[in-house]
Amino acid sequence: MHYILSITIAVFFCLSSIGGVAQTQQLSVEYANDLFTQTDQYYTQGIRLNYASVALTKAWLNRLMIKLPRPSSFVQSGIQLKHEVFTPTDLGTGQVLPNDRPYAGALHIAWWYTQQDTLKQQSLTSAMYLGTIGPAAFAEGMQKTIHEVVNSEQPQGWDNQVAADLIVGYSLRYEKALLGNIHRTNISGLAKVQLSTLITSASVGARAHWSSSHRAQLGVQLYGVAYQSWVGYNATLQGGLFNTSSPHKLSNDQIERWLTSLKLGVTLSYGRANIGYAWHYVSPEFVQAQSHRWGALKIGIGF
């Protein structure tokens, strides 16, 4: 994957030279793959495209969002396109593996709204989701193309992937700084709720974040996030709620309801551009599963 890192660094330094006025918009792309951690299973690949703008806070969709009760110091809204690919541990067989993760793909678009209150050192992000799981998510073609590029084993079991179904949902993420400032160096408590046909879950956690001086041209941020989650439903494991015809899905008894997840990352910023890498970990998601880890590269530009 060294060529991906080389291209990403080159793009970063090209973007950092762009001039202009104060940043009111941000555009970012994130690429996640478990090849970064020398694995090839479970959550195996993901792509996120995100556009954020202060101007989007006036959009009518934000009237549907749950908001903080007091005026906010900073408000931003945006749109995100997210693609995810999931596979079992054995890619060499086309047969259903009853005690392994099903093949699954998910593609959805999200509209989100964030408020930050620096007086009470808190923030709230609301998001709405719409999309699809199943063949229309193009996970099979995406994974096979990547495997061809890196000269890796071609997956054989996509004929048994989770069947097509609708993704629709809503999520809330609340953060409260316990030490420090919510927008700078801090230690925070977190709470997150997601109610959707893709994943329904509730989480509590903590976040530690260190940021170098904002006056420096080259900025550095280090962070760590830990969550303990309860999972009520996961369509990538159990199949869709509306279409129950998936050829392979796990039963309720096979699902691990309590999950631990960790994220450790670093972000470098120069001018209006930033580049970051994050290491992810999640505990076993189903009976007889292994824990899993993956890496994610992210680049962004403000303008």
C-alpha positions as a printed NumPy array, in Angstrom:
array([[  0.   ,   0.   ,   0.   ],
       [  3.054,   2.29 ,  -0.168],
       [  1.899,   3.795,  -3.47 ],
       [ -1.355,   4.955,  -1.853],
       [  0.607,   6.703,   0.9  ],
       [  2.909,   8.36 ,  -1.652],
       [  0.001,   9.703,  -3.714],
       [ -1.781,  10.932,  -0.582],
       [  1.266,  12.875,   0.642],
       [  1.75 ,  14.444,  -2.798],
       [ -1.891,  15.569,  -2.93 ],
       [ -1.596,  16.963,   0.604],
       [  1.304,  19.265,  -0.236],
       [ -0.345,  20.394,  -3.458],
       [ -3.531,  21.329,  -1.601],
       [ -1.619,  23.108,   1.162],
       [ -0.385,  25.704,  -1.321],
       [ -3.891,  26.876,  -2.211],
       [ -4.587,  30.39 ,  -0.95 ],
       [ -7.812,  32.266,  -0.276],
       [ -9.989,  33.71 ,   2.451],
       [-10.84 ,  32.274,   5.865],
       [-12.104,  28.711,   5.747],
       [-15.89 ,  28.372,   5.675],
       [-15.965,  25.078,   3.752],
       [-14.12 ,  21.776,   4.068],
       [-13.79 ,  18.857,   1.693],
       [-12.267,  15.561,   2.809],
       [-11.823,  11.979,   1.655],
       [-11.048,   8.997,   3.87 ],
       [ -9.931,   5.558,   2.718],
       [ -9.995,   2.663,   5.197],
       [ -8.644,  -0.832,   4.584],
       [ -7.582,  -3.693,   6.814],
       [ -4.632,  -4.305,   4.508],
       [ -3.005,  -1.45 ,   6.434],
       [ -2.966,  -3.798,   9.434],
       [ -2.094,  -6.942,   7.445],
       [ -5.572,  -8.525,   7.613],
       [ -8.285,  -9.165,   5.018],
       [-11.618,  -9.945,   6.634],
       [-14.713,  -8.528,   8.356],
       [-14.754,  -4.732,   7.814],
       [-12.278,  -4.841,   4.961],
       [-12.701,  -1.523,   3.146],
       [-14.445,   1.821,   3.454],
       [-14.562,   5.17 ,   1.656],
       [-16.   ,   8.424,   3.008],
       [-16.427,  11.634,   1.042],
       [-17.428,  14.585,   3.203],
       [-18.332,  18.19 ,   2.399],
       [-18.988,  20.671,   5.213],
       [-20.05 ,  24.309,   5.059],
       [-21.334,  27.014,   7.366],
       [-23.693,  28.055,   4.559],
       [-25.472,  24.681,   4.677],
       [-26.719,  25.463,   8.187],
       [-29.556,  27.417,   6.535],
       [-30.848,  24.34 ,   4.675],
       [-34.42 ,  23.296,   5.48 ],
       [-33.301,  19.754,   6.401],
       [-31.751,  21.163,   9.577],
       [-35.246,  21.904,  10.891],
       [-35.56 ,  18.142,  11.406],
       [-32.427,  17.95 ,  13.541],
       [-32.321,  17.666,  17.326],
       [-30.384,  20.666,  18.655],
       [-28.783,  21.987,  21.834],
       [-31.176,  24.157,  23.892],
       [-28.949,  27.268,  23.968],
       [-27.324,  29.352,  21.206],
       [-24.139,  27.772,  19.88 ],
       [-20.712,  29.304,  19.421],
       [-20.164,  27.414,  16.185],
       [-22.586,  25.673,  13.811],
       [-21.781,  23.662,  10.704],
       [-23.665,  21.314,   8.405],
       [-22.595,  18.929,   5.68 ],
       [-23.208,  15.939,   3.475],
       [-21.327,  12.634,   3.484],
       [-21.197,   9.702,   1.08 ],
       [-20.106,   6.451,   2.729],
       [-19.255,   3.077,   1.184],
       [-18.428,  -0.053,   3.233],
       [-17.375,  -3.617,   2.349],
       [-17.59 ,  -6.651,   4.665],
       [-16.312, -10.199,   4.089],
       [-15.753, -13.473,   5.983],
       [-12.344, -14.82 ,   6.986],
       [-12.128, -17.33 ,   4.125],
       [-12.299, -15.638,   0.712],
       [-11.319, -18.777,  -1.217],
       [-14.658, -20.598,  -1.056],
       [-17.957, -19.79 ,  -2.738],
       [-19.955, -21.746,  -0.173],
       [-21.859, -20.234,   2.743],
       [-19.792, -20.263,   5.948],
       [-22.486, -20.596,   8.682],
       [-20.322, -19.431,  11.599],
       [-18.572, -16.61 ,   9.752],
       [-19.455, -13.1  ,   8.704],
       [-21.61 , -12.775,   5.56 ],
       [-20.418, -10.876,   2.526],
       [-22.095,  -7.473,   2.641],
       [-21.902,  -4.034,   1.088],
       [-23.453,  -0.771,   2.253],
       [-23.747,   2.571,   0.472],
       [-25.504,   5.551,   1.985],
       [-25.625,   9.318,   2.015],
       [-25.911,  11.269,   5.262],
       [-26.925,  14.826,   6.051],
       [-25.42 ,  16.063,   9.337],
       [-25.624,  19.117,  11.586],
       [-23.104,  20.023,  14.32 ],
       [-23.334,  22.553,  17.145],
       [-20.482,  23.52 ,  19.445],
       [-21.076,  25.425,  22.686],
       [-17.768,  26.76 ,  24.067],
       [-19.432,  28.258,  27.171],
       [-20.606,  24.868,  28.437],
       [-17.842,  22.987,  26.58 ],
       [-20.198,  20.654,  24.724],
       [-21.121,  19.66 ,  21.178],
       [-23.969,  17.79 ,  19.509],
       [-24.015,  16.218,  16.039],
       [-27.231,  14.966,  14.445],
       [-27.345,  12.971,  11.21 ],
       [-29.929,  11.414,   8.876],
       [-29.126,   8.458,   6.589],
       [-30.515,   7.088,   3.336],
       [-29.032,   4.341,   1.188],
       [-28.9  ,   0.638,   0.394],
       [-27.252,  -2.633,   1.333],
       [-26.833,  -5.493,  -1.112],
       [-25.693,  -5.72 ,  -4.753],
       [-26.647,  -2.105,  -5.54 ],
       [-23.941,  -0.961,  -3.112],
       [-21.286,  -2.188,  -5.623],
       [-19.17 ,  -3.767,  -2.888],
       [-18.328,  -6.836,  -4.961],
       [-16.915,  -4.856,  -7.878],
       [-15.035,  -2.514,  -5.581],
       [-13.336,  -5.289,  -3.614],
       [-12.449,  -7.356,  -6.666],
       [-10.909,  -4.31 ,  -8.35 ],
       [ -8.758,  -3.502,  -5.303],
       [ -7.643,  -7.129,  -5.016],
       [ -6.689,  -7.14 ,  -8.688],
       [ -4.663,  -3.948,  -8.258],
       [ -2.718,  -5.31 ,  -5.272],
       [ -2.462,  -8.815,  -6.814],
       [ -4.389, -10.421,  -3.956],
       [ -6.746, -13.413,  -3.779],
       [-10.087, -12.836,  -5.493],
       [-13.106, -13.324,  -3.166],
       [-15.349, -16.198,  -4.296],
       [-18.487, -15.845,  -2.166],
       [-20.208, -12.654,  -3.283],
       [-23.144, -14.647,  -4.702],
       [-24.127, -15.203,  -1.046],
       [-23.997, -11.557,   0.014],
       [-26.667,  -9.913,   2.158],
       [-29.712,  -9.192,  -0.03 ],
       [-30.765,  -5.728,  -1.189],
       [-32.57 ,  -3.593,   1.358],
       [-33.164,   0.021,   2.328],
       [-30.971,   1.992,   4.71 ],
       [-32.785,   4.74 ,   6.577],
       [-31.94 ,   6.117,   9.993],
       [-30.953,   8.834,  12.434],
       [-28.066,   9.291,  14.862],
       [-26.975,  11.603,  17.691],
       [-23.472,  12.119,  19.099],
       [-22.962,  14.233,  22.239],
       [-19.57 ,  15.297,  23.625],
       [-18.806,  17.116,  26.88 ],
       [-15.3  ,  18.337,  27.712],
       [-14.365,  17.304,  31.265],
       [-10.916,  18.908,  31.095],
       [ -9.645,  21.509,  28.627],
       [-11.493,  23.159,  25.743],
       [-13.959,  21.378,  23.483],
       [-12.288,  22.778,  20.344],
       [ -8.641,  22.326,  21.465],
       [ -6.781,  20.021,  23.873],
       [ -9.286,  18.188,  26.075],
       [-10.512,  15.015,  27.731],
       [-14.193,  14.467,  26.983],
       [-17.062,  12.148,  27.745],
       [-19.076,  10.822,  24.803],
       [-22.525,   9.388,  24.184],
       [-23.849,   8.144,  20.861],
       [-27.168,   6.671,  19.704],
       [-27.896,   5.301,  16.231],
       [-31.354,   4.135,  15.184],
       [-31.346,   2.809,  11.631],
       [-32.1  ,  -0.19 ,   9.452],
       [-28.335,  -0.626,   9.016],
       [-27.207,  -0.533,  12.649],
       [-29.135,   0.199,  15.826],
       [-26.842,   0.815,  18.795],
       [-26.121,   2.909,  21.883],
       [-22.597,   3.821,  23.06 ],
       [-20.773,   5.635,  25.833],
       [-17.1  ,   6.483,  25.781],
       [-14.244,   8.897,  26.288],
       [-11.992,  10.944,  24.047],
       [ -8.546,  12.422,  24.676],
       [ -7.33 ,  15.062,  22.233],
       [ -4.104,  17.067,  22.11 ],
       [ -3.562,  19.901,  19.653],
       [ -0.441,  21.986,  19.05 ],
       [ -0.569,  25.788,  19.074],
       [ -3.026,  27.164,  16.534],
       [ -0.476,  29.864,  15.692],
       [  1.944,  27.325,  14.208],
       [  1.984,  26.932,  10.421],
       [  2.433,  23.174,  10.806],
       [ -0.164,  21.805,  13.199],
       [ -0.235,  18.44 ,  14.954],
       [ -3.169,  16.698,  16.589],
       [ -3.094,  13.438,  18.529],
       [ -6.26 ,  11.726,  19.729],
       [ -7.679,   8.548,  21.161],
       [-11.32 ,   7.454,  21.394],
       [-12.779,   4.481,  23.271],
       [-16.413,   3.298,  23.152],
       [-18.425,   0.611,  24.898],
       [-21.457,  -0.16 ,  22.741],
       [-24.658,  -2.158,  22.913],
       [-25.804,  -3.391,  19.495],
       [-29.487,  -4.069,  18.953],
       [-29.327,  -4.868,  15.242],
       [-26.682,  -5.034,  12.518],
       [-27.969,  -5.622,   8.981],
       [-24.489,  -6.447,   7.637],
       [-24.57 ,  -9.494,   9.936],
       [-28.283, -10.266,  10.223],
       [-29.627,  -9.199,   6.833],
       [-32.09 ,  -6.401,   6.1  ],
       [-35.196,  -5.65 ,   8.119],
       [-37.515,  -5.365,   5.096],
       [-35.995,  -7.994,   2.808],
       [-35.352, -11.191,   4.767],
       [-34.259, -13.323,   1.8  ],
       [-30.488, -13.076,   2.337],
       [-28.839, -16.443,   1.497],
       [-26.474, -16.014,   4.44 ],
       [-27.177, -14.182,   7.696],
       [-26.463, -14.728,  11.362],
       [-29.127, -15.413,  13.986],
       [-29.827, -13.243,  17.017],
       [-28.08 , -15.801,  19.234],
       [-24.859, -15.424,  17.239],
       [-24.602, -11.653,  17.706],
       [-22.321, -10.215,  20.396],
       [-24.364,  -7.409,  21.911],
       [-21.549,  -5.677,  23.839],
       [-18.635,  -4.318,  21.82 ],
       [-15.483,  -2.402,  22.688],
       [-13.994,  -0.139,  20.027],
       [-10.81 ,   1.938,  20.009],
       [ -9.436,   4.57 ,  17.663],
       [ -5.957,   6.133,  17.827],
       [ -4.961,   8.789,  15.343],
       [ -2.67 ,  11.615,  14.287],
       [ -3.438,  14.57 ,  12.013],
       [ -0.932,  16.972,  10.442],
       [ -2.124,  20.294,   9.062],
       [ -0.261,  22.771,   6.902],
       [ -1.96 ,  25.89 ,   5.645],
       [ -5.46 ,  24.888,   4.633],
       [ -4.705,  21.202,   4.128],
       [ -4.554,  18.291,   6.539],
       [ -3.578,  14.647,   6.396],
       [ -4.191,  11.987,   9.011],
       [ -3.978,   8.31 ,   9.824],
       [ -6.08 ,   6.391,  12.349],
       [ -5.807,   2.854,  13.724],
       [ -9.126,   1.172,  14.567],
       [ -9.976,  -1.834,  16.728],
       [-13.272,  -3.571,  17.477],
       [-13.895,  -6.58 ,  19.711],
       [-15.57 ,  -9.729,  18.268],
       [-18.953,  -8.867,  16.74 ],
       [-20.406, -12.374,  16.748],
       [-19.903, -15.782,  18.386],
       [-16.658, -17.467,  17.246],
       [-15.466, -14.208,  15.662],
       [-12.046, -12.671,  16.143],
       [-11.346,  -9.097,  17.138],
       [-10.561,  -6.903,  14.155],
       [ -8.394,  -3.923,  13.305],
       [ -7.875,  -1.683,  10.297],
       [ -6.256,   1.585,   9.276],
       [ -7.628,   4.706,   7.627],
       [ -5.959,   7.52 ,   5.693],
       [ -7.696,  10.888,   5.454],
       [ -6.884,  14.086,   3.567],
       [ -8.825,  17.354,   3.653],
       [ -8.768,  20.924,   2.394],
       [-10.448,  24.074,   3.711],
       [-11.398,  26.981,   1.499]])
